[in-house]
Amino acid sequence: MKKQLTYIPVGGLGNRMRGIASAIHLAEKVEADLLIVWFKDQGLNCRFDELFQPLVHENVDITLREAAFADKVLMDRPRKKNLFIPCIFQRIMFDSCLYELDIDGLRANGFDFQDWASKAKKPYIASYSNFFPNNEKKRLAIFKPTDELQARIEEVCSSFDGNTIGLHIRRTDHTVAIAQSPTELFDNAILQFEGKNNFYLATDSEEEKQHFKETFGDLITTSPTKAVRSTTEGIKDAVVELYVLSRTSRIIGSAQSTYSIAAAEISGIGYESMKQ
């Protein structure tokens, strides 16, 4: 019987996409099937199949299912919110578990994830990060938006030319991006290219949209829908903007935003983080 790697993606859109790509790559390396259990939560309150088509990989048998009630007890990552109860069952169901709070420290200390997954009979990982990177330029190309969202993406990109630059300005609860990537850095970046390029702005801030439209006028294209990421429709908008960014010539993004990085990794384009 073939080994199965169980993976729980954690966090927002960019985190989950990059984490899943890592899990697929790891499963391929150790010749394992991959089970992904997708939880709707505060980080991303939307079903996978409302955003993407089924994941298909030539070398890995991937099963992705939406978390059922039982999964909240058995498969969810142990934390204060669930009184760490899943840990009790996971000690029985899996012979080795790695949780999201462990991953960064393990990577920093040179942990061999491939060796770990090879030796474990029933490995389990919950992660919000790119824990097992590969060198493929378009490493997120496995994700395909639903037909509905793809049509919206094509409609926006139909006006692009080879000189369109993508801007991603992260605000709301991302304290690092707010502190290290202030608006004036993006203003200055636009001024450097003014006269040669136009820009697509993706942001979770209506204030940023208003500022750039008032300051730079027709040079800026942005989504007409309100930047709300707490609803299903808002998350669908985020997927559309992510893929529109991926179709620009390059991306100028916010510090420590995996969304900016994920957009670049979809199509393998250049990425630069604005950081003071």
Phi and psi restraints in degrees (value plus and minus 20) as a CYANA .aco file:
   2 LYS   PHI     -92.8   -52.8
   2 LYS   PSI     124.4   164.4
   3 LYS   PHI     -85.0   -45.0
   3 LYS   PSI     126.4   166.4
   4 GLN   PHI    -141.4  -101.4
   4 GLN   PSI     106.9   146.9
   5 LEU   PHI    -114.5   -74.5
   5 LEU   PSI     106.6   146.6
   6 THR   PHI    -121.4   -81.4
   6 THR   PSI     109.1   149.1
   7 TYR   PHI    -148.7  -108.7
   7 TYR   PSI     113.8   153.8
   8 ILE   PHI    -135.2   -95.2
   8 ILE   PSI      87.3   127.3
   9 PRO   PHI     -95.8   -55.8
   9 PRO   PSI     119.9   159.9
  10 VAL   PHI    -146.5  -106.5
  10 VAL   PSI     128.9   168.9
  11 GLY   PHI      78.1   118.1
  11 GLY   PSI    -176.7  -136.7
  12 GLY   PHI    -105.8   -65.8
  12 GLY   PSI    -189.4  -149.4
  13 LEU   PHI     -79.5   -39.5
  13 LEU   PSI     -74.2   -34.2
  14 GLY   PHI     -82.2   -42.2
  14 GLY   PSI     -61.8   -21.8
  15 ASN   PHI     -79.3   -39.3
  15 ASN   PSI     -66.3   -26.3
  16 ARG   PHI     -87.7   -47.7
  16 ARG   PSI     -62.0   -22.0
  17 MET   PHI     -82.7   -42.7
  17 MET   PSI     -64.7   -24.7
  18 ARG   PHI     -89.7   -49.7
  18 ARG   PSI     -55.9   -15.9
  19 GLY   PHI     -86.4   -46.4
  19 GLY   PSI     -63.0   -23.0
  20 ILE   PHI     -83.1   -43.1
  20 ILE   PSI     -61.6   -21.6
  21 ALA   PHI     -79.3   -39.3
  21 ALA   PSI     -58.6   -18.6
  22 SER   PHI     -84.6   -44.6
  22 SER   PSI     -63.9   -23.9
  23 ALA   PHI     -84.1   -44.1
  23 ALA   PSI     -59.2   -19.2
  24 ILE   PHI     -83.2   -43.2
  24 ILE   PSI     -64.4   -24.4
  25 HIS   PHI     -83.5   -43.5
  25 HIS   PSI     -61.7   -21.7
  26 LEU   PHI     -85.5   -45.5
  26 LEU   PSI     -64.2   -24.2
  27 ALA   PHI     -79.8   -39.8
  27 ALA   PSI     -58.8   -18.8
  28 GLU   PHI     -83.6   -43.6
  28 GLU   PSI     -62.9   -22.9
  29 LYS   PHI     -84.8   -44.8
  29 LYS   PSI     -55.6   -15.6
  30 VAL   PHI    -121.1   -81.1
  30 VAL   PSI     -11.5    28.5
  31 GLU   PHI      36.2    76.2
  31 GLU   PSI      30.2    70.2
  32 ALA   PHI    -136.2   -96.2
  32 ALA   PSI     133.6   173.6
  33 ASP   PHI     -94.0   -54.0
  33 ASP   PSI     140.7   180.7
  34 LEU   PHI    -146.6  -106.6
  34 LEU   PSI     104.3   144.3
  35 LEU   PHI    -127.5   -87.5
  35 LEU   PSI     101.9   141.9
  36 ILE   PHI    -131.9   -91.9
  36 ILE   PSI     105.3   145.3
  37 VAL   PHI    -128.8   -88.8
  37 VAL   PSI      98.0   138.0
  38 TRP   PHI    -119.6   -79.6
  38 TRP   PSI      95.3   135.3
  39 PHE   PHI    -120.9   -80.9
  39 PHE   PSI     111.1   151.1
  40 LYS   PHI    -101.1   -61.1
  40 LYS   PSI     110.1   150.1
  41 ASP   PHI    -175.0  -135.0
  41 ASP   PSI    -188.7  -148.7
  42 GLN   PHI     -81.9   -41.9
  42 GLN   PSI     -51.1   -11.1
  43 GLY   PHI     -90.1   -50.1
  43 GLY   PSI     -54.0   -14.0
  44 LEU   PHI    -179.2  -139.2
  44 LEU   PSI      74.0   114.0
  45 ASN   PHI    -112.4   -72.4
  45 ASN   PSI      45.1    85.1
  46 CYS   PHI    -177.2  -137.2
  46 CYS   PSI     124.6   164.6
  47 ARG   PHI     -88.8   -48.8
  47 ARG   PSI     129.7   169.7
  48 PHE   PHI     -81.7   -41.7
  48 PHE   PSI     -64.2   -24.2
  49 ASP   PHI     -93.2   -53.2
  49 ASP   PSI     -26.5    13.5
  50 GLU   PHI    -104.7   -64.7
  50 GLU   PSI     -30.0    10.0
  51 LEU   PHI    -135.0   -95.0
  51 LEU   PSI     -60.4   -20.4
  52 PHE   PHI    -152.4  -112.4
  52 PHE   PSI     137.4   177.4
  53 GLN   PHI     -96.4   -56.4
  53 GLN   PSI     143.9   183.9
  54 PRO   PHI     -76.3   -36.3
  54 PRO   PSI     123.3   163.3
  55 LEU   PHI     -97.3   -57.3
  55 LEU   PSI     110.6   150.6
  56 VAL   PHI    -150.7  -110.7
  56 VAL   PSI     106.8   146.8
  57 HIS   PHI    -152.6  -112.6
  57 HIS   PSI     118.0   158.0
  58 GLU   PHI     -87.4   -47.4
  58 GLU   PSI     -43.5    -3.5
  59 ASN   PHI    -135.3   -95.3
  59 ASN   PSI     -24.5    15.5
  60 VAL   PHI    -149.1  -109.1
  60 VAL   PSI     109.0   149.0
  61 ASP   PHI    -102.7   -62.7
  61 ASP   PSI      88.3   128.3
  62 ILE   PHI    -125.7   -85.7
  62 ILE   PSI     107.1   147.1
  63 THR   PHI    -136.3   -96.3
  63 THR   PSI     101.0   141.0
  64 LEU   PHI    -138.8   -98.8
  64 LEU   PSI     104.2   144.2
  65 ARG   PHI    -148.6  -108.6
  65 ARG   PSI     129.6   169.6
  66 GLU   PHI     -93.5   -53.5
  66 GLU   PSI     119.5   159.5
  67 ALA   PHI     -84.5   -44.5
  67 ALA   PSI     108.2   148.2
  68 ALA   PHI    -111.0   -71.0
  68 ALA   PSI     156.6   196.6
  69 PHE   PHI     -78.9   -38.9
  69 PHE   PSI     -62.4   -22.4
  70 ALA   PHI     -82.2   -42.2
  70 ALA   PSI     -52.9   -12.9
  71 ASP   PHI     -84.4   -44.4
  71 ASP   PSI     -48.8    -8.8
  72 LYS   PHI     -83.5   -43.5
  72 LYS   PSI     -48.3    -8.3
  73 VAL   PHI    -110.9   -70.9
  73 VAL   PSI     -57.8   -17.8
  74 LEU   PHI    -115.4   -75.4
  74 LEU   PSI     -58.1   -18.1
  75 MET   PHI    -129.4   -89.4
  75 MET   PSI     -40.2    -0.2
  76 ASP   PHI     -86.1   -46.1
  76 ASP   PSI     134.9   174.9
  77 ARG   PHI     -90.9   -50.9
  77 ARG   PSI     116.0   156.0
  78 PRO   PHI     -87.8   -47.8
  78 PRO   PSI     113.0   153.0
  79 ARG   PHI    -180.3  -140.3
  79 ARG   PSI     154.5   194.5
  80 LYS   PHI     -78.7   -38.7
  80 LYS   PSI     -56.9   -16.9
  81 LYS   PHI     -78.6   -38.6
  81 LYS   PSI     -55.9   -15.9
  82 ASN   PHI    -128.3   -88.3
  82 ASN   PSI      -0.5    39.5
  83 LEU   PHI      38.9    78.9
  83 LEU   PSI       2.2    42.2
  84 PHE   PHI      40.3    80.3
  84 PHE   PSI      -1.9    38.1
  85 ILE   PHI     -81.2   -41.2
  85 ILE   PSI     -60.6   -20.6
  86 PRO   PHI     -76.0   -36.0
  86 PRO   PSI     -47.2    -7.2
  87 CYS   PHI     -79.2   -39.2
  87 CYS   PSI     -55.2   -15.2
  88 ILE   PHI     -81.2   -41.2
  88 ILE   PSI     -66.6   -26.6
  89 PHE   PHI     -94.8   -54.8
  89 PHE   PSI     -54.6   -14.6
  90 GLN   PHI     -89.2   -49.2
  90 GLN   PSI     -46.1    -6.1
  91 ARG   PHI     -86.5   -46.5
  91 ARG   PSI     -45.0    -5.0
  92 ILE   PHI    -109.3   -69.3
  92 ILE   PSI     -61.4   -21.4
  93 MET   PHI     -97.5   -57.5
  93 MET   PSI     -50.8   -10.8
  94 PHE   PHI    -145.4  -105.4
  94 PHE   PSI     127.6   167.6
  95 ASP   PHI    -111.6   -71.6
  95 ASP   PSI     -30.2     9.8
  96 SER   PHI    -177.6  -137.6
  96 SER   PSI     109.8   149.8
  97 CYS   PHI    -148.3  -108.3
  97 CYS   PSI     117.2   157.2
  98 LEU   PHI    -141.1  -101.1
  98 LEU   PSI     108.7   148.7
  99 TYR   PHI    -129.7   -89.7
  99 TYR   PSI     141.8   181.8
 100 GLU   PHI     -78.5   -38.5
 100 GLU   PSI     -52.5   -12.5
 101 LEU   PHI     -94.6   -54.6
 101 LEU   PSI     -34.1     5.9
 102 ASP   PHI    -108.5   -68.5
 102 ASP   PSI     -46.8    -6.8
 103 ILE   PHI     -81.2   -41.2
 103 ILE   PSI     -68.9   -28.9
 104 ASP   PHI     -80.4   -40.4
 104 ASP   PSI     -62.8   -22.8
 105 GLY   PHI     -85.6   -45.6
 105 GLY   PSI     -59.9   -19.9
 106 LEU   PHI     -83.2   -43.2
 106 LEU   PSI     -65.0   -25.0
 107 ARG   PHI     -81.3   -41.3
 107 ARG   PSI     -62.8   -22.8
 108 ALA   PHI     -82.8   -42.8
 108 ALA   PSI     -47.4    -7.4
 109 ASN   PHI    -119.1   -79.1
 109 ASN   PSI      -5.9    34.1
 110 GLY   PHI      54.9    94.9
 110 GLY   PSI       7.5    47.5
 111 PHE   PHI     -79.3   -39.3
 111 PHE   PSI     118.0   158.0
 112 ASP   PHI    -114.5   -74.5
 112 ASP   PSI      73.0   113.0
 113 PHE   PHI     -84.9   -44.9
 113 PHE   PSI     -54.5   -14.5
 114 GLN   PHI     -87.6   -47.6
 114 GLN   PSI     -62.7   -22.7
 115 ASP   PHI     -83.8   -43.8
 115 ASP   PSI     -61.8   -21.8
 116 TRP   PHI     -80.8   -40.8
 116 TRP   PSI     -68.2   -28.2
 117 ALA   PHI     -88.4   -48.4
 117 ALA   PSI     -49.4    -9.4
 118 SER   PHI     -88.6   -48.6
 118 SER   PSI     -58.8   -18.8
 119 LYS   PHI    -103.6   -63.6
 119 LYS   PSI     -48.5    -8.5
 120 ALA   PHI     -94.9   -54.9
 120 ALA   PSI     117.4   157.4
 121 LYS   PHI     -99.2   -59.2
 121 LYS   PSI     -59.6   -19.6
 122 LYS   PHI    -154.0  -114.0
 122 LYS   PSI      59.7    99.7
 123 PRO   PHI    -101.2   -61.2
 123 PRO   PSI     126.5   166.5
 124 TYR   PHI    -152.3  -112.3
 124 TYR   PSI     113.4   153.4
 125 ILE   PHI    -154.2  -114.2
 125 ILE   PSI     115.7   155.7
 126 ALA   PHI    -141.3  -101.3
 126 ALA   PSI     106.0   146.0
 127 SER   PHI    -173.9  -133.9
 127 SER   PSI     129.3   169.3
 128 TYR   PHI    -129.8   -89.8
 128 TYR   PSI      -9.7    30.3
 129 SER   PHI    -150.1  -110.1
 129 SER   PSI     150.5   190.5
 130 ASN   PHI    -100.2   -60.2
 130 ASN   PSI      54.0    94.0
 131 PHE   PHI     -98.9   -58.9
 131 PHE   PSI     -42.2    -2.2
 132 PHE   PHI    -155.7  -115.7
 132 PHE   PSI      56.7    96.7
 133 PRO   PHI     -91.3   -51.3
 133 PRO   PSI     134.8   174.8
 134 ASN   PHI    -143.3  -103.3
 134 ASN   PSI     153.6   193.6
 135 ASN   PHI    -119.7   -79.7
 135 ASN   PSI      -9.8    30.2
 136 GLU   PHI     -86.6   -46.6
 136 GLU   PSI     111.8   151.8
 137 LYS   PHI     -84.8   -44.8
 137 LYS   PSI     -57.0   -17.0
 138 LYS   PHI    -130.5   -90.5
 138 LYS   PSI      39.4    79.4
 139 ARG   PHI     -90.4   -50.4
 139 ARG   PSI     -34.4     5.6
 140 LEU   PHI    -124.0   -84.0
 140 LEU   PSI      -6.1    33.9
 141 ALA   PHI     -87.2   -47.2
 141 ALA   PSI     -34.5     5.5
 142 ILE   PHI     -86.6   -46.6
 142 ILE   PSI     -42.5    -2.5
 143 PHE   PHI    -103.2   -63.2
 143 PHE   PSI     108.1   148.1
 144 LYS   PHI    -143.7  -103.7
 144 LYS   PSI      97.7   137.7
 145 PRO   PHI     -79.6   -39.6
 145 PRO   PSI     137.4   177.4
 146 THR   PHI     -80.3   -40.3
 146 THR   PSI     141.5   181.5
 147 ASP   PHI     -78.4   -38.4
 147 ASP   PSI     -59.0   -19.0
 148 GLU   PHI     -79.8   -39.8
 148 GLU   PSI     -67.9   -27.9
 149 LEU   PHI     -92.3   -52.3
 149 LEU   PSI     -55.3   -15.3
 150 GLN   PHI     -82.4   -42.4
 150 GLN   PSI     -58.1   -18.1
 151 ALA   PHI     -83.0   -43.0
 151 ALA   PSI     -59.4   -19.4
 152 ARG   PHI     -86.7   -46.7
 152 ARG   PSI     -58.8   -18.8
 153 ILE   PHI     -82.5   -42.5
 153 ILE   PSI     -66.2   -26.2
 154 GLU   PHI     -82.5   -42.5
 154 GLU   PSI     -57.7   -17.7
 155 GLU   PHI     -82.8   -42.8
 155 GLU   PSI     -64.0   -24.0
 156 VAL   PHI     -87.0   -47.0
 156 VAL   PSI     -64.1   -24.1
 157 CYS   PHI     -95.3   -55.3
 157 CYS   PSI     -31.0     9.0
 158 SER   PHI     -82.9   -42.9
 158 SER   PSI     -42.0    -2.0
 159 SER   PHI    -114.5   -74.5
 159 SER   PSI     -22.3    17.7
 160 PHE   PHI     -95.6   -55.6
 160 PHE   PSI     130.7   170.7
 161 ASP   PHI    -142.7  -102.7
 161 ASP   PSI    -196.3  -156.3
 162 GLY   PHI     -88.8   -48.8
 162 GLY   PSI     -24.7    15.3
 163 ASN   PHI    -124.6   -84.6
 163 ASN   PSI     -12.0    28.0
 164 THR   PHI     -98.6   -58.6
 164 THR   PSI     104.6   144.6
 165 ILE   PHI    -124.4   -84.4
 165 ILE   PSI     117.5   157.5
 166 GLY   PHI    -111.3   -71.3
 166 GLY   PSI     116.6   156.6
 167 LEU   PHI    -138.0   -98.0
 167 LEU   PSI     111.2   151.2
 168 HIS   PHI    -144.5  -104.5
 168 HIS   PSI      96.3   136.3
 169 ILE   PHI    -135.7   -95.7
 169 ILE   PSI      89.8   129.8
 170 ARG   PHI    -112.7   -72.7
 170 ARG   PSI     111.6   151.6
 171 ARG   PHI    -154.3  -114.3
 171 ARG   PSI    -146.0  -106.0
 172 THR   PHI      22.4    62.4
 172 THR   PSI    -128.4   -88.4
 173 ASP   PHI    -117.9   -77.9
 173 ASP   PSI     -12.2    27.8
 174 HIS   PHI    -109.9   -69.9
 174 HIS   PSI      71.2   111.2
 175 THR   PHI     -85.4   -45.4
 175 THR   PSI     -54.7   -14.7
 176 VAL   PHI     -86.7   -46.7
 176 VAL   PSI     -65.6   -25.6
 177 ALA   PHI     -83.3   -43.3
 177 ALA   PSI     -59.7   -19.7
 178 ILE   PHI     -83.8   -43.8
 178 ILE   PSI     -63.6   -23.6
 179 ALA   PHI     -96.7   -56.7
 179 ALA   PSI     -59.8   -19.8
 180 GLN   PHI    -118.4   -78.4
 180 GLN   PSI     -34.7     5.3
 181 SER   PHI    -145.6  -105.6
 181 SER   PSI      47.0    87.0
 182 PRO   PHI     -87.7   -47.7
 182 PRO   PSI     142.0   182.0
 183 THR   PHI     -78.1   -38.1
 183 THR   PSI     -57.3   -17.3
 184 GLU   PHI     -83.1   -43.1
 184 GLU   PSI     -46.5    -6.5
 185 LEU   PHI     -86.0   -46.0
 185 LEU   PSI     -58.2   -18.2
 186 PHE   PHI     -92.6   -52.6
 186 PHE   PSI     -56.4   -16.4
 187 ASP   PHI     -76.0   -36.0
 187 ASP   PSI     -68.2   -28.2
 188 ASN   PHI     -85.4   -45.4
 188 ASN   PSI     -56.9   -16.9
 189 ALA   PHI     -84.5   -44.5
 189 ALA   PSI     -61.1   -21.1
 190 ILE   PHI     -84.0   -44.0
 190 ILE   PSI     -62.2   -22.2
 191 LEU   PHI     -81.7   -41.7
 191 LEU   PSI     -50.7   -10.7
 192 GLN   PHI     -86.1   -46.1
 192 GLN   PSI     -50.7   -10.7
 193 PHE   PHI    -125.0   -85.0
 193 PHE   PSI     -22.6    17.4
 194 GLU   PHI     -78.2   -38.2
 194 GLU   PSI     114.7   154.7
 195 GLY   PHI      77.0   117.0
 195 GLY   PSI     -39.4     0.6
 196 LYS   PHI    -135.1   -95.1
 196 LYS   PSI     -42.4    -2.4
 197 ASN   PHI    -156.1  -116.1
 197 ASN   PSI     140.6   180.6
 198 ASN   PHI    -137.6   -97.6
 198 ASN   PSI     153.3   193.3
 199 PHE   PHI    -158.4  -118.4
 199 PHE   PSI     122.5   162.5
 200 TYR   PHI    -129.8   -89.8
 200 TYR   PSI     103.0   143.0
 201 LEU   PHI    -123.5   -83.5
 201 LEU   PSI     100.9   140.9
 202 ALA   PHI    -130.0   -90.0
 202 ALA   PSI     108.4   148.4
 203 THR   PHI    -177.8  -137.8
 203 THR   PSI     136.9   176.9
 204 ASP   PHI    -120.1   -80.1
 204 ASP   PSI      -1.6    38.4
 205 SER   PHI    -145.7  -105.7
 205 SER   PSI      99.7   139.7
 206 GLU   PHI     -87.1   -47.1
 206 GLU   PSI     -50.8   -10.8
 207 GLU   PHI     -84.2   -44.2
 207 GLU   PSI     -60.1   -20.1
 208 GLU   PHI     -86.6   -46.6
 208 GLU   PSI     -61.5   -21.5
 209 LYS   PHI     -75.7   -35.7
 209 LYS   PSI     -68.4   -28.4
 210 GLN   PHI     -83.3   -43.3
 210 GLN   PSI     -62.1   -22.1
 211 HIS   PHI     -80.2   -40.2
 211 HIS   PSI     -67.9   -27.9
 212 PHE   PHI     -94.3   -54.3
 212 PHE   PSI     -53.2   -13.2
 213 LYS   PHI     -87.8   -47.8
 213 LYS   PSI     -60.0   -20.0
 214 GLU   PHI     -90.5   -50.5
 214 GLU   PSI     -54.3   -14.3
 215 THR   PHI    -102.4   -62.4
 215 THR   PSI     -59.8   -19.8
 216 PHE   PHI    -139.0   -99.0
 216 PHE   PSI     -21.8    18.2
 217 GLY   PHI      36.8    76.8
 217 GLY   PSI    -147.9  -107.9
 218 ASP   PHI     -90.8   -50.8
 218 ASP   PSI     -28.9    11.1
 219 LEU   PHI     -86.8   -46.8
 219 LEU   PSI     -42.7    -2.7
 220 ILE   PHI    -126.1   -86.1
 220 ILE   PSI     107.2   147.2
 221 THR   PHI    -131.8   -91.8
 221 THR   PSI     116.9   156.9
 222 THR   PHI    -168.0  -128.0
 222 THR   PSI     148.9   188.9
 223 SER   PHI     -88.2   -48.2
 223 SER   PSI     116.7   156.7
 224 PRO   PHI     -97.3   -57.3
 224 PRO   PSI     -33.9     6.1
 225 THR   PHI    -103.9   -63.9
 225 THR   PSI     132.5   172.5
 226 LYS   PHI     -88.1   -48.1
 226 LYS   PSI     119.1   159.1
 227 ALA   PHI     -98.2   -58.2
 227 ALA   PSI      64.8   104.8
 228 VAL   PHI    -142.7  -102.7
 228 VAL   PSI     104.2   144.2
 229 ARG   PHI    -130.6   -90.6
 229 ARG   PSI     -10.2    29.8
 230 SER   PHI    -116.8   -76.8
 230 SER   PSI     -24.2    15.8
 231 THR   PHI    -135.8   -95.8
 231 THR   PSI     144.6   184.6
 232 THR   PHI     -79.7   -39.7
 232 THR   PSI     -65.0   -25.0
 233 GLU   PHI     -84.1   -44.1
 233 GLU   PSI     -57.3   -17.3
 234 GLY   PHI     -85.5   -45.5
 234 GLY   PSI     -57.0   -17.0
 235 ILE   PHI     -91.3   -51.3
 235 ILE   PSI     -56.2   -16.2
 236 LYS   PHI     -80.6   -40.6
 236 LYS   PSI     -62.1   -22.1
 237 ASP   PHI     -79.7   -39.7
 237 ASP   PSI     -58.5   -18.5
 238 ALA   PHI     -84.1   -44.1
 238 ALA   PSI     -58.1   -18.1
 239 VAL   PHI     -85.6   -45.6
 239 VAL   PSI     -63.4   -23.4
 240 VAL   PHI     -78.7   -38.7
 240 VAL   PSI     -67.7   -27.7
 241 GLU   PHI     -84.4   -44.4
 241 GLU   PSI     -57.2   -17.2
 242 LEU   PHI     -79.1   -39.1
 242 LEU   PSI     -65.9   -25.9
 243 TYR   PHI     -97.1   -57.1
 243 TYR   PSI     -48.6    -8.6
 244 VAL   PHI     -85.6   -45.6
 244 VAL   PSI     -63.7   -23.7
 245 LEU   PHI     -76.8   -36.8
 245 LEU   PSI     -60.6   -20.6
 246 SER   PHI     -86.1   -46.1
 246 SER   PSI     -36.2     3.8
 247 ARG   PHI    -117.2   -77.2
 247 ARG   PSI     -16.3    23.7
 248 THR   PHI    -103.5   -63.5
 248 THR   PSI     156.0   196.0
 249 SER   PHI     -98.7   -58.7
 249 SER   PSI     -46.9    -6.9
 250 ARG   PHI    -185.9  -145.9
 250 ARG   PSI     143.9   183.9
 251 ILE   PHI    -142.9  -102.9
 251 ILE   PSI     111.7   151.7
 252 ILE   PHI    -128.5   -88.5
 252 ILE   PSI      93.3   133.3
 253 GLY   PHI    -139.6   -99.6
 253 GLY   PSI    -195.2  -155.2
 254 SER   PHI    -116.3   -76.3
 254 SER   PSI     130.4   170.4
 255 ALA   PHI     -78.7   -38.7
 255 ALA   PSI     112.2   152.2
 256 GLN   PHI      37.2    77.2
 256 GLN   PSI      10.5    50.5
 257 SER   PHI    -120.2   -80.2
 257 SER   PSI      94.4   134.4
 258 THR   PHI     -90.4   -50.4
 258 THR   PSI     -40.6    -0.6
 259 TYR   PHI     -82.8   -42.8
 259 TYR   PSI     -66.6   -26.6
 260 SER   PHI     -79.2   -39.2
 260 SER   PSI     -65.7   -25.7
 261 ILE   PHI     -86.3   -46.3
 261 ILE   PSI     -62.2   -22.2
 262 ALA   PHI     -80.8   -40.8
 262 ALA   PSI     -61.0   -21.0
 263 ALA   PHI     -78.4   -38.4
 263 ALA   PSI     -62.1   -22.1
 264 ALA   PHI     -88.4   -48.4
 264 ALA   PSI     -55.5   -15.5
 265 GLU   PHI     -96.1   -56.1
 265 GLU   PSI     -37.6     2.4
 266 ILE   PHI     -84.2   -44.2
 266 ILE   PSI     -65.1   -25.1
 267 SER   PHI    -134.9   -94.9
 267 SER   PSI     -21.8    18.2
 268 GLY   PHI      55.3    95.3
 268 GLY   PSI       9.7    49.7
 269 ILE   PHI    -111.6   -71.6
 269 ILE   PSI     150.7   190.7
 270 GLY   PHI     -90.4   -50.4
 270 GLY   PSI     129.0   169.0
 271 TYR   PHI    -157.7  -117.7
 271 TYR   PSI     117.4   157.4
 272 GLU   PHI    -154.7  -114.7
 272 GLU   PSI     111.7   151.7
 273 SER   PHI    -115.7   -75.7
 273 SER   PSI     110.0   150.0
 274 MET   PHI    -101.5   -61.5
 274 MET   PSI      99.1   139.1
 275 LYS   PHI    -168.5  -128.5
 275 LYS   PSI     107.3   147.3
